[in-house]
């Protein structure tokens, strides 16, 4: 398997979308999780992994998080 970057789309109150990319090099160290920080305000209304559907994924139903969802 070849490590791929993780591209995040962070949607904020008011509709602004911030794009964050976690480089593949993070996974080459053997890390299985990465902790990142983004500004708290304006409020985050949604976070989506690979919103552009660039990378292959067999289950696209687990790509989104929003406040109040049960997903981590």
ABEGO torsion letter per residue (X at the ends): XBBBBBBBBBBBBGGBBBBBBBBAAAAAAGBABBBBBBBAOBBBABBBBGAAGABBBABAAAABBBBGBABX
